Amino acid sequence: MDYQLAIENTPETIPGGTGVLLLHPSTGETDRIDTDFLKADTDHFLVISTRTTAREVKQKLDHYDVDESKAEILDTLSIERGYSRRSTENVHYVSSPDDLEGILEITREFLEKTDGKRRISLDSITEMAYYADESQVRDVIRQILGLLREHDAVGLFHLSKGVHDEEHVEKFMGLFDAIIDLDRDGEVNSDFEKV
């Protein structure tokens, strides 16, 4: 199954099972790329948010006119910040961005219970690696990429290139078939040769 990719300077479509790494400067404006990714050609999507709360994710979806009825959100921050939260059908919580097992479990459940064209946005790997060990984070990303392949879904994974040293950025890049590189001026370059 192919998915439209409505992002500038990228192929028109990508096959199911593709994970895309979005490299961006630490102050980069990624919302536009993220919401363009979620908007097109999608039946259901899951936003795994390690950087903002579910409320902020909803505001972003609303601002960029993304159909929230297709959304599920995994909020990894609210509980750690002391907000008491109960999960609903569309909003899930884990205790913190380093609850890697919880993140993996909710991702798996989302893919098992939905059908059609599914997308996952993980914003961001950088926050997960700040809270947890980088090699453990890479292992979980590898497992999520495996789930995308198994369920014919696609994913966009954010990584702030200014925060990690070059070696760690390259190790994360090595996990992905496709790279979108957003520079400080908002220019988009991409490498989809392996797709």
Order of alpha helices (4+ residues) and beta strands (2+ residues): beta-beta-beta-alpha-beta-alpha-beta-beta-alpha-beta-alpha-alpha-beta-alpha-beta-beta
